[in-house]
Amino acid sequence: MQLKGGHKGRARQYTSPEEIDAQLQAEKQKAREEEEQEEGGDGAAGDPKKEKKSLDSDESEDEDDDYQQKRKGVEGLIDIENPNRVAQTTKKVTQLDLDGPKELSRREREEIEKQKAKERYMKMHLAGKTEQAKADLARLAIIRKQREEAARKKEEERKAKDDATLSGKRMQSLSLNK
C-alpha cells in the first residue's frame, strides 16, 4: 500500500452528529468532575439543590462550553497564558462609574482644543485684536469715507439740480408775466 500525495485519493470520512454530541457530553462531564475536585467535594455531590440546579442549567452551560470551545487556530490545542492579552470583561450597569472623569481619545481631545482655539480667535477678532480684524476695520473705514463722499456729492448734485430747476421755473414765470 503506497501513500502518495496525502489524502486526496481517499474516501471522505464524516463524523456523525451523534458522535459529536457524545464527545461534547464527555468533555462537559470531565470539566464538571474537575470543578468538583477543585472545590474539594465538600457536600457538592450530596446537596440535592445543587444537583437540581446543575440539571436545570445544562442548557446555559452548553452555551458557555460551546463558546469556550470555539477558539481560533491553534488556541484550542495549546493553552498559553499571554500576559499582553487583555481578557474582555463585561460590566454590569451598576458597576459603571458615570460620575468619574472620562478619559478622552486623542481625536476627541484635538477636536475640543480646536473648538476652544476657534472660540478664542473669534473673541479676539470681535475685540479687533487680530491682524485680520485690524485689516477689516481699516477697509471698513475706507469704505465709509468713500460712501460719505459719494453721498455728499449726490446731495450737492441734487441741490444743484433743484436750484437749476427752481431758477428755470422762475425764469419761465417771469417771462410769462411779461
mmCIF file of the C-alpha atoms, coordinates in Angstrom:
data_MODEL
# 
_entry.id   MODEL 
# 
loop_
_atom_site.group_PDB 
_atom_site.id 
_atom_site.type_symbol 
_atom_site.label_atom_id 
_atom_site.label_alt_id 
_atom_site.label_comp_id 
_atom_site.label_asym_id 
_atom_site.label_entity_id 
_atom_site.label_seq_id 
_atom_site.pdbx_PDB_ins_code 
_atom_site.Cartn_x 
_atom_site.Cartn_y 
_atom_site.Cartn_z 
_atom_site.occupancy 
_atom_site.B_iso_or_equiv 
_atom_site.pdbx_formal_charge 
_atom_site.auth_seq_id 
_atom_site.auth_comp_id 
_atom_site.auth_asym_id 
_atom_site.auth_atom_id 
_atom_site.pdbx_PDB_model_num 
ATOM 1   C CA . MET A 1 1   ? 0.000   0.000   0.000   1.00 0.00 ? 1   MET A CA 1 
ATOM 2   C CA . GLN A 1 2   ? 1.534   3.265   -1.160  1.00 0.00 ? 2   GLN A CA 1 
ATOM 3   C CA . LEU A 1 3   ? 0.545   6.633   0.307   1.00 0.00 ? 3   LEU A CA 1 
ATOM 4   C CA . LYS A 1 4   ? 1.492   9.257   -2.203  1.00 0.00 ? 4   LYS A CA 1 
ATOM 5   C CA . GLY A 1 5   ? 0.208   12.793  -2.096  1.00 0.00 ? 5   GLY A CA 1 
ATOM 6   C CA . GLY A 1 6   ? -1.638  12.625  1.198   1.00 0.00 ? 6   GLY A CA 1 
ATOM 7   C CA . HIS A 1 7   ? -5.383  12.198  1.451   1.00 0.00 ? 7   HIS A CA 1 
ATOM 8   C CA . LYS A 1 8   ? -6.601  13.274  -1.980  1.00 0.00 ? 8   LYS A CA 1 
ATOM 9   C CA . GLY A 1 9   ? -7.440  9.857   -3.310  1.00 0.00 ? 9   GLY A CA 1 
ATOM 10  C CA . ARG A 1 10  ? -9.126  8.501   -0.209  1.00 0.00 ? 10  ARG A CA 1 
ATOM 11  C CA . ALA A 1 11  ? -12.799 8.458   0.563   1.00 0.00 ? 11  ALA A CA 1 
ATOM 12  C CA . ARG A 1 12  ? -14.069 11.192  2.847   1.00 0.00 ? 12  ARG A CA 1 
ATOM 13  C CA . GLN A 1 13  ? -14.978 10.326  6.390   1.00 0.00 ? 13  GLN A CA 1 
ATOM 14  C CA . TYR A 1 14  ? -17.622 12.339  8.159   1.00 0.00 ? 14  TYR A CA 1 
ATOM 15  C CA . THR A 1 15  ? -18.248 12.453  11.877  1.00 0.00 ? 15  THR A CA 1 
ATOM 16  C CA . SER A 1 16  ? -21.881 11.844  12.694  1.00 0.00 ? 16  SER A CA 1 
ATOM 17  C CA . PRO A 1 17  ? -23.781 14.376  14.823  1.00 0.00 ? 17  PRO A CA 1 
ATOM 18  C CA . GLU A 1 18  ? -24.320 11.700  17.489  1.00 0.00 ? 18  GLU A CA 1 
ATOM 19  C CA . GLU A 1 19  ? -20.582 11.203  17.854  1.00 0.00 ? 19  GLU A CA 1 
ATOM 20  C CA . ILE A 1 20  ? -20.021 14.940  18.127  1.00 0.00 ? 20  ILE A CA 1 
ATOM 21  C CA . ASP A 1 21  ? -22.713 15.222  20.824  1.00 0.00 ? 21  ASP A CA 1 
ATOM 22  C CA . ALA A 1 22  ? -21.198 12.283  22.693  1.00 0.00 ? 22  ALA A CA 1 
ATOM 23  C CA . GLN A 1 23  ? -17.745 13.915  22.595  1.00 0.00 ? 23  GLN A CA 1 
ATOM 24  C CA . LEU A 1 24  ? -19.167 17.220  23.864  1.00 0.00 ? 24  LEU A CA 1 
ATOM 25  C CA . GLN A 1 25  ? -21.003 15.489  26.698  1.00 0.00 ? 25  GLN A CA 1 
ATOM 26  C CA . ALA A 1 26  ? -17.835 13.625  27.687  1.00 0.00 ? 26  ALA A CA 1 
ATOM 27  C CA . GLU A 1 27  ? -15.863 16.886  27.756  1.00 0.00 ? 27  GLU A CA 1 
ATOM 28  C CA . LYS A 1 28  ? -18.569 18.583  29.840  1.00 0.00 ? 28  LYS A CA 1 
ATOM 29  C CA . GLN A 1 29  ? -18.616 15.698  32.272  1.00 0.00 ? 29  GLN A CA 1 
ATOM 30  C CA . LYS A 1 30  ? -14.849 15.818  32.567  1.00 0.00 ? 30  LYS A CA 1 
ATOM 31  C CA . ALA A 1 31  ? -14.986 19.580  33.227  1.00 0.00 ? 31  ALA A CA 1 
ATOM 32  C CA . ARG A 1 32  ? -17.642 19.091  35.928  1.00 0.00 ? 32  ARG A CA 1 
ATOM 33  C CA . GLU A 1 33  ? -15.551 16.436  37.616  1.00 0.00 ? 33  GLU A CA 1 
ATOM 34  C CA . GLU A 1 34  ? -12.533 18.744  37.588  1.00 0.00 ? 34  GLU A CA 1 
ATOM 35  C CA . GLU A 1 35  ? -14.604 21.562  39.122  1.00 0.00 ? 35  GLU A CA 1 
ATOM 36  C CA . GLU A 1 36  ? -15.846 19.238  41.858  1.00 0.00 ? 36  GLU A CA 1 
ATOM 37  C CA . GLN A 1 37  ? -12.313 18.120  42.594  1.00 0.00 ? 37  GLN A CA 1 
ATOM 38  C CA . GLU A 1 38  ? -11.157 21.744  42.817  1.00 0.00 ? 38  GLU A CA 1 
ATOM 39  C CA . GLU A 1 39  ? -13.954 22.546  45.253  1.00 0.00 ? 39  GLU A CA 1 
ATOM 40  C CA . GLY A 1 40  ? -12.845 19.634  47.351  1.00 0.00 ? 40  GLY A CA 1 
ATOM 41  C CA . GLY A 1 41  ? -16.135 17.794  47.102  1.00 0.00 ? 41  GLY A CA 1 
ATOM 42  C CA . ASP A 1 42  ? -17.461 19.478  50.292  1.00 0.00 ? 42  ASP A CA 1 
ATOM 43  C CA . GLY A 1 43  ? -21.080 18.414  50.055  1.00 0.00 ? 43  GLY A CA 1 
ATOM 44  C CA . ALA A 1 44  ? -21.334 19.326  46.399  1.00 0.00 ? 44  ALA A CA 1 
ATOM 45  C CA . ALA A 1 45  ? -22.292 15.779  45.449  1.00 0.00 ? 45  ALA A CA 1 
ATOM 46  C CA . GLY A 1 46  ? -24.623 15.319  48.413  1.00 0.00 ? 46  GLY A CA 1 
ATOM 47  C CA . ASP A 1 47  ? -26.522 18.607  48.025  1.00 0.00 ? 47  ASP A CA 1 
ATOM 48  C CA . PRO A 1 48  ? -29.712 17.849  46.048  1.00 0.00 ? 48  PRO A CA 1 
ATOM 49  C CA . LYS A 1 49  ? -30.406 21.521  45.352  1.00 0.00 ? 49  LYS A CA 1 
ATOM 50  C CA . LYS A 1 50  ? -27.091 21.961  43.528  1.00 0.00 ? 50  LYS A CA 1 
ATOM 51  C CA . GLU A 1 51  ? -27.662 18.794  41.529  1.00 0.00 ? 51  GLU A CA 1 
ATOM 52  C CA . LYS A 1 52  ? -31.111 20.006  40.539  1.00 0.00 ? 52  LYS A CA 1 
ATOM 53  C CA . LYS A 1 53  ? -29.699 23.407  39.655  1.00 0.00 ? 53  LYS A CA 1 
ATOM 54  C CA . SER A 1 54  ? -26.987 21.820  37.537  1.00 0.00 ? 54  SER A CA 1 
ATOM 55  C CA . LEU A 1 55  ? -29.599 19.766  35.698  1.00 0.00 ? 55  LEU A CA 1 
ATOM 56  C CA . ASP A 1 56  ? -31.719 22.870  35.048  1.00 0.00 ? 56  ASP A CA 1 
ATOM 57  C CA . SER A 1 57  ? -28.781 24.931  33.901  1.00 0.00 ? 57  SER A CA 1 
ATOM 58  C CA . ASP A 1 58  ? -27.449 22.321  31.448  1.00 0.00 ? 58  ASP A CA 1 
ATOM 59  C CA . GLU A 1 59  ? -28.582 24.447  28.518  1.00 0.00 ? 59  GLU A CA 1 
ATOM 60  C CA . SER A 1 60  ? -26.771 27.571  29.714  1.00 0.00 ? 60  SER A CA 1 
ATOM 61  C CA . GLU A 1 61  ? -23.641 25.532  30.459  1.00 0.00 ? 61  GLU A CA 1 
ATOM 62  C CA . ASP A 1 62  ? -23.851 24.080  26.965  1.00 0.00 ? 62  ASP A CA 1 
ATOM 63  C CA . GLU A 1 63  ? -23.735 27.587  25.543  1.00 0.00 ? 63  GLU A CA 1 
ATOM 64  C CA . ASP A 1 64  ? -20.809 28.566  27.788  1.00 0.00 ? 64  ASP A CA 1 
ATOM 65  C CA . ASP A 1 65  ? -18.843 25.425  26.900  1.00 0.00 ? 65  ASP A CA 1 
ATOM 66  C CA . ASP A 1 66  ? -19.550 25.889  23.202  1.00 0.00 ? 66  ASP A CA 1 
ATOM 67  C CA . TYR A 1 67  ? -18.251 29.443  23.467  1.00 0.00 ? 67  TYR A CA 1 
ATOM 68  C CA . GLN A 1 68  ? -15.075 28.274  25.190  1.00 0.00 ? 68  GLN A CA 1 
ATOM 69  C CA . GLN A 1 69  ? -14.507 25.554  22.609  1.00 0.00 ? 69  GLN A CA 1 
ATOM 70  C CA . LYS A 1 70  ? -14.787 27.953  19.655  1.00 0.00 ? 70  LYS A CA 1 
ATOM 71  C CA . ARG A 1 71  ? -11.186 29.080  19.584  1.00 0.00 ? 71  ARG A CA 1 
ATOM 72  C CA . LYS A 1 72  ? -9.335  30.241  16.539  1.00 0.00 ? 72  LYS A CA 1 
ATOM 73  C CA . GLY A 1 73  ? -6.377  28.444  15.061  1.00 0.00 ? 73  GLY A CA 1 
ATOM 74  C CA . VAL A 1 74  ? -4.024  26.665  17.441  1.00 0.00 ? 74  VAL A CA 1 
ATOM 75  C CA . GLU A 1 75  ? -5.565  28.223  20.565  1.00 0.00 ? 75  GLU A CA 1 
ATOM 76  C CA . GLY A 1 76  ? -7.666  25.137  21.166  1.00 0.00 ? 76  GLY A CA 1 
ATOM 77  C CA . LEU A 1 77  ? -4.645  22.834  21.038  1.00 0.00 ? 77  LEU A CA 1 
ATOM 78  C CA . ILE A 1 78  ? -2.185  24.800  23.145  1.00 0.00 ? 78  ILE A CA 1 
ATOM 79  C CA . ASP A 1 79  ? -3.162  26.537  26.361  1.00 0.00 ? 79  ASP A CA 1 
ATOM 80  C CA . ILE A 1 80  ? -0.941  29.610  26.568  1.00 0.00 ? 80  ILE A CA 1 
ATOM 81  C CA . GLU A 1 81  ? -1.058  32.371  29.147  1.00 0.00 ? 81  GLU A CA 1 
ATOM 82  C CA . ASN A 1 82  ? -0.302  35.597  27.312  1.00 0.00 ? 82  ASN A CA 1 
ATOM 83  C CA . PRO A 1 83  ? 0.408   38.477  29.701  1.00 0.00 ? 83  PRO A CA 1 
ATOM 84  C CA . ASN A 1 84  ? -0.246  41.020  26.967  1.00 0.00 ? 84  ASN A CA 1 
ATOM 85  C CA . ARG A 1 85  ? -3.692  39.684  26.140  1.00 0.00 ? 85  ARG A CA 1 
ATOM 86  C CA . VAL A 1 86  ? -6.417  41.584  27.946  1.00 0.00 ? 86  VAL A CA 1 
ATOM 87  C CA . ALA A 1 87  ? -9.429  39.461  28.674  1.00 0.00 ? 87  ALA A CA 1 
ATOM 88  C CA . GLN A 1 88  ? -12.615 41.330  27.894  1.00 0.00 ? 88  GLN A CA 1 
ATOM 89  C CA . THR A 1 89  ? -14.824 41.560  30.920  1.00 0.00 ? 89  THR A CA 1 
ATOM 90  C CA . THR A 1 90  ? -18.387 42.712  30.738  1.00 0.00 ? 90  THR A CA 1 
ATOM 91  C CA . LYS A 1 91  ? -19.504 45.255  33.292  1.00 0.00 ? 91  LYS A CA 1 
ATOM 92  C CA . LYS A 1 92  ? -22.945 45.490  34.749  1.00 0.00 ? 92  LYS A CA 1 
ATOM 93  C CA . VAL A 1 93  ? -24.818 48.755  34.668  1.00 0.00 ? 93  VAL A CA 1 
ATOM 94  C CA . THR A 1 94  ? -24.458 49.054  38.430  1.00 0.00 ? 94  THR A CA 1 
ATOM 95  C CA . GLN A 1 95  ? -20.665 48.805  38.127  1.00 0.00 ? 95  GLN A CA 1 
ATOM 96  C CA . LEU A 1 96  ? -20.340 51.661  35.631  1.00 0.00 ? 96  LEU A CA 1 
ATOM 97  C CA . ASP A 1 97  ? -18.881 54.869  37.029  1.00 0.00 ? 97  ASP A CA 1 
ATOM 98  C CA . LEU A 1 98  ? -20.617 57.657  35.155  1.00 0.00 ? 98  LEU A CA 1 
ATOM 99  C CA . ASP A 1 99  ? -19.614 60.421  37.580  1.00 0.00 ? 99  ASP A CA 1 
ATOM 100 C CA . GLY A 1 100 ? -15.885 59.746  37.371  1.00 0.00 ? 100 GLY A CA 1 
ATOM 101 C CA . PRO A 1 101 ? -13.603 61.586  34.954  1.00 0.00 ? 101 PRO A CA 1 
ATOM 102 C CA . LYS A 1 102 ? -13.834 60.181  31.460  1.00 0.00 ? 102 LYS A CA 1 
ATOM 103 C CA . GLU A 1 103 ? -10.611 59.752  29.517  1.00 0.00 ? 103 GLU A CA 1 
ATOM 104 C CA . LEU A 1 104 ? -10.910 61.205  26.043  1.00 0.00 ? 104 LEU A CA 1 
ATOM 105 C CA . SER A 1 105 ? -9.322  59.760  22.966  1.00 0.00 ? 105 SER A CA 1 
ATOM 106 C CA . ARG A 1 106 ? -6.674  61.715  21.085  1.00 0.00 ? 106 ARG A CA 1 
ATOM 107 C CA . ARG A 1 107 ? -9.117  62.707  18.369  1.00 0.00 ? 107 ARG A CA 1 
ATOM 108 C CA . GLU A 1 108 ? -11.687 63.916  20.883  1.00 0.00 ? 108 GLU A CA 1 
ATOM 109 C CA . ARG A 1 109 ? -9.040  65.964  22.735  1.00 0.00 ? 109 ARG A CA 1 
ATOM 110 C CA . GLU A 1 110 ? -7.829  67.505  19.474  1.00 0.00 ? 110 GLU A CA 1 
ATOM 111 C CA . GLU A 1 111 ? -11.388 68.346  18.449  1.00 0.00 ? 111 GLU A CA 1 
ATOM 112 C CA . ILE A 1 112 ? -12.069 70.078  21.783  1.00 0.00 ? 112 ILE A CA 1 
ATOM 113 C CA . GLU A 1 113 ? -8.785  72.016  21.582  1.00 0.00 ? 113 GLU A CA 1 
ATOM 114 C CA . LYS A 1 114 ? -9.644  73.058  18.041  1.00 0.00 ? 114 LYS A CA 1 
ATOM 115 C CA . GLN A 1 115 ? -13.050 74.373  19.142  1.00 0.00 ? 115 GLN A CA 1 
ATOM 116 C CA . LYS A 1 116 ? -11.542 76.282  22.074  1.00 0.00 ? 116 LYS A CA 1 
ATOM 117 C CA . ALA A 1 117 ? -8.892  77.836  19.821  1.00 0.00 ? 117 ALA A CA 1 
ATOM 118 C CA . LYS A 1 118 ? -11.597 78.898  17.365  1.00 0.00 ? 118 LYS A CA 1 
ATOM 119 C CA . GLU A 1 119 ? -13.633 80.481  20.184  1.00 0.00 ? 119 GLU A CA 1 
ATOM 120 C CA . ARG A 1 120 ? -10.559 82.372  21.471  1.00 0.00 ? 120 ARG A CA 1 
ATOM 121 C CA . TYR A 1 121 ? -9.811  83.625  17.966  1.00 0.00 ? 121 TYR A CA 1 
ATOM 122 C CA . MET A 1 122 ? -13.394 84.795  17.468  1.00 0.00 ? 122 MET A CA 1 
ATOM 123 C CA . LYS A 1 123 ? -13.322 86.719  20.786  1.00 0.00 ? 123 LYS A CA 1 
ATOM 124 C CA . MET A 1 124 ? -10.069 88.417  19.814  1.00 0.00 ? 124 MET A CA 1 
ATOM 125 C CA . HIS A 1 125 ? -11.402 89.082  16.315  1.00 0.00 ? 125 HIS A CA 1 
ATOM 126 C CA . LEU A 1 126 ? -14.539 90.728  17.692  1.00 0.00 ? 126 LEU A CA 1 
ATOM 127 C CA . ALA A 1 127 ? -12.396 92.811  20.027  1.00 0.00 ? 127 ALA A CA 1 
ATOM 128 C CA . GLY A 1 128 ? -10.317 93.901  17.000  1.00 0.00 ? 128 GLY A CA 1 
ATOM 129 C CA . LYS A 1 129 ? -7.036  92.487  18.274  1.00 0.00 ? 129 LYS A CA 1 
ATOM 130 C CA . THR A 1 130 ? -6.200  90.154  15.414  1.00 0.00 ? 130 THR A CA 1 
ATOM 131 C CA . GLU A 1 131 ? -4.397  91.252  12.255  1.00 0.00 ? 131 GLU A CA 1 
ATOM 132 C CA . GLN A 1 132 ? -7.309  90.196  10.110  1.00 0.00 ? 132 GLN A CA 1 
ATOM 133 C CA . ALA A 1 133 ? -9.716  92.226  12.257  1.00 0.00 ? 133 ALA A CA 1 
ATOM 134 C CA . LYS A 1 134 ? -7.442  95.285  12.025  1.00 0.00 ? 134 LYS A CA 1 
ATOM 135 C CA . ALA A 1 135 ? -7.295  94.921  8.243   1.00 0.00 ? 135 ALA A CA 1 
ATOM 136 C CA . ASP A 1 136 ? -11.085 94.547  8.108   1.00 0.00 ? 136 ASP A CA 1 
ATOM 137 C CA . LEU A 1 137 ? -11.604 97.656  10.251  1.00 0.00 ? 137 LEU A CA 1 
ATOM 138 C CA . ALA A 1 138 ? -9.224  99.681  8.063   1.00 0.00 ? 138 ALA A CA 1 
ATOM 139 C CA . ARG A 1 139 ? -11.053 98.501  4.961   1.00 0.00 ? 139 ARG A CA 1 
ATOM 140 C CA . LEU A 1 140 ? -14.390 99.436  6.566   1.00 0.00 ? 140 LEU A CA 1 
ATOM 141 C CA . ALA A 1 141 ? -13.103 102.909 7.430   1.00 0.00 ? 141 ALA A CA 1 
ATOM 142 C CA . ILE A 1 142 ? -12.035 103.464 3.809   1.00 0.00 ? 142 ILE A CA 1 
ATOM 143 C CA . ILE A 1 143 ? -15.384 102.239 2.517   1.00 0.00 ? 143 ILE A CA 1 
ATOM 144 C CA . ARG A 1 144 ? -17.264 104.524 4.961   1.00 0.00 ? 144 ARG A CA 1 
ATOM 145 C CA . LYS A 1 145 ? -15.276 107.545 3.785   1.00 0.00 ? 145 LYS A CA 1 
ATOM 146 C CA . GLN A 1 146 ? -15.955 106.672 0.152   1.00 0.00 ? 146 GLN A CA 1 
ATOM 147 C CA . ARG A 1 147 ? -19.679 106.282 0.847   1.00 0.00 ? 147 ARG A CA 1 
ATOM 148 C CA . GLU A 1 148 ? -19.824 109.566 2.782   1.00 0.00 ? 148 GLU A CA 1 
ATOM 149 C CA . GLU A 1 149 ? -18.086 111.384 -0.097  1.00 0.00 ? 149 GLU A CA 1 
ATOM 150 C CA . ALA A 1 150 ? -20.420 109.745 -2.609  1.00 0.00 ? 150 ALA A CA 1 
ATOM 151 C CA . ALA A 1 151 ? -23.454 110.715 -0.519  1.00 0.00 ? 151 ALA A CA 1 
ATOM 152 C CA . ARG A 1 152 ? -22.147 114.311 -0.156  1.00 0.00 ? 152 ARG A CA 1 
ATOM 153 C CA . LYS A 1 153 ? -21.595 114.582 -3.929  1.00 0.00 ? 153 LYS A CA 1 
ATOM 154 C CA . LYS A 1 154 ? -25.056 113.208 -4.611  1.00 0.00 ? 154 LYS A CA 1 
ATOM 155 C CA . GLU A 1 155 ? -26.586 115.686 -2.208  1.00 0.00 ? 155 GLU A CA 1 
ATOM 156 C CA . GLU A 1 156 ? -24.686 118.553 -3.842  1.00 0.00 ? 156 GLU A CA 1 
ATOM 157 C CA . GLU A 1 157 ? -25.769 117.404 -7.295  1.00 0.00 ? 157 GLU A CA 1 
ATOM 158 C CA . ARG A 1 158 ? -29.367 117.106 -6.143  1.00 0.00 ? 158 ARG A CA 1 
ATOM 159 C CA . LYS A 1 159 ? -29.239 120.598 -4.631  1.00 0.00 ? 159 LYS A CA 1 
ATOM 160 C CA . ALA A 1 160 ? -27.664 121.969 -7.788  1.00 0.00 ? 160 ALA A CA 1 
ATOM 161 C CA . LYS A 1 161 ? -30.327 120.314 -9.862  1.00 0.00 ? 161 LYS A CA 1 
ATOM 162 C CA . ASP A 1 162 ? -33.099 121.624 -7.605  1.00 0.00 ? 162 ASP A CA 1 
ATOM 163 C CA . ASP A 1 163 ? -31.596 125.107 -7.789  1.00 0.00 ? 163 ASP A CA 1 
ATOM 164 C CA . ALA A 1 164 ? -31.403 124.855 -11.557 1.00 0.00 ? 164 ALA A CA 1 
ATOM 165 C CA . THR A 1 165 ? -34.995 123.722 -11.841 1.00 0.00 ? 165 THR A CA 1 
ATOM 166 C CA . LEU A 1 166 ? -36.161 126.454 -9.444  1.00 0.00 ? 166 LEU A CA 1 
ATOM 167 C CA . SER A 1 167 ? -34.245 129.125 -11.308 1.00 0.00 ? 167 SER A CA 1 
ATOM 168 C CA . GLY A 1 168 ? -35.567 127.756 -14.587 1.00 0.00 ? 168 GLY A CA 1 
ATOM 169 C CA . LYS A 1 169 ? -39.137 127.906 -13.304 1.00 0.00 ? 169 LYS A CA 1 
ATOM 170 C CA . ARG A 1 170 ? -38.611 131.458 -12.073 1.00 0.00 ? 170 ARG A CA 1 
ATOM 171 C CA . MET A 1 171 ? -37.352 132.464 -15.461 1.00 0.00 ? 171 MET A CA 1 
ATOM 172 C CA . GLN A 1 172 ? -40.363 130.921 -17.116 1.00 0.00 ? 172 GLN A CA 1 
ATOM 173 C CA . SER A 1 173 ? -42.726 132.550 -14.683 1.00 0.00 ? 173 SER A CA 1 
ATOM 174 C CA . LEU A 1 174 ? -41.022 135.925 -15.218 1.00 0.00 ? 174 LEU A CA 1 
ATOM 175 C CA . SER A 1 175 ? -41.160 135.565 -18.975 1.00 0.00 ? 175 SER A CA 1 
ATOM 176 C CA . LEU A 1 176 ? -44.821 134.594 -18.812 1.00 0.00 ? 176 LEU A CA 1 
ATOM 177 C CA . ASN A 1 177 ? -45.654 137.526 -16.650 1.00 0.00 ? 177 ASN A CA 1 
ATOM 178 C CA . LYS A 1 178 ? -44.321 139.999 -19.189 1.00 0.00 ? 178 LYS A CA 1 
# 
